[in-house]
Amino acid sequence: MNDTENLPSHKEPEKALAAVVSLRLLADKLEKKAVNEAIKQGWSWTQVADSLGISKQAAHKKFASCIKK
């Protein structure tokens, strides 16, 4: 998952920064979908938090409103 070969060079900041924005948006979408699926599969907030490297409270605060029942 660390393939940086196809990313824009830092020597082209306009392209590189646009790529950063796109990657952040994509990562956010993937994170929300994965958390939603984990909760649907019966994961606890502690398991989700541990997987993300954050506290249980932070995970719940960030994602509880995104969970589709």
C-alpha positions in Angstrom: 0.0 0.0 0.0 3.0 2.3 -0.1 3.2 2.6 -3.9 4.5 6.2 -4.3 5.9 5.6 -7.8 2.8 6.9 -9.5 2.2 9.9 -7.3 3.1 13.4 -8.5 6.5 14.7 -7.5 6.9 17.1 -4.6 8.7 19.2 -7.2 5.3 19.9 -8.7 3.5 21.2 -5.6 0.2 22.1 -7.4 -0.2 18.5 -8.5 1.2 17.0 -5.3 -1.1 19.0 -3.1 -4.1 18.1 -5.2 -3.2 14.5 -4.9 -3.0 14.9 -1.1 -6.5 16.3 -1.0 -7.8 13.4 -3.1 -6.1 10.8 -1.0 -7.5 12.3 2.2 -11.0 12.2 0.8 -10.6 8.7 -0.4 -9.1 7.6 2.9 -12.0 9.2 4.8 -14.6 7.4 2.7 -12.8 4.0 3.1 -12.5 4.6 6.9 -16.2 5.4 7.4 -17.3 2.4 5.3 -14.9 0.0 7.1 -16.0 1.2 10.5 -19.6 0.9 9.5 -19.1 -2.6 8.3 -17.1 -3.5 11.4 -19.9 -2.4 13.7 -22.4 -4.2 11.5 -20.3 -7.4 12.0 -20.4 -7.0 15.7 -17.1 -5.3 16.5 -17.0 -3.3 19.7 -16.0 0.3 19.7 -12.8 -0.8 21.5 -11.9 -3.1 18.6 -12.5 -0.3 16.1 -10.5 2.2 18.1 -7.6 -0.2 18.6 -7.5 -0.9 14.8 -7.4 2.9 14.1 -4.9 3.7 16.9 -7.3 6.0 18.7 -9.3 5.9 21.9 -12.7 4.2 22.2 -14.2 7.6 23.0 -12.6 9.2 19.9 -13.8 6.5 17.7 -17.4 6.7 19.0 -17.4 10.4 18.7 -16.1 10.4 15.2 -18.2 7.6 13.7 -21.3 6.9 15.8 -23.4 9.3 13.6 -22.2 7.6 10.4 -23.4 4.1 11.4 -26.2 2.8 9.2 -28.4 0.4 11.0 
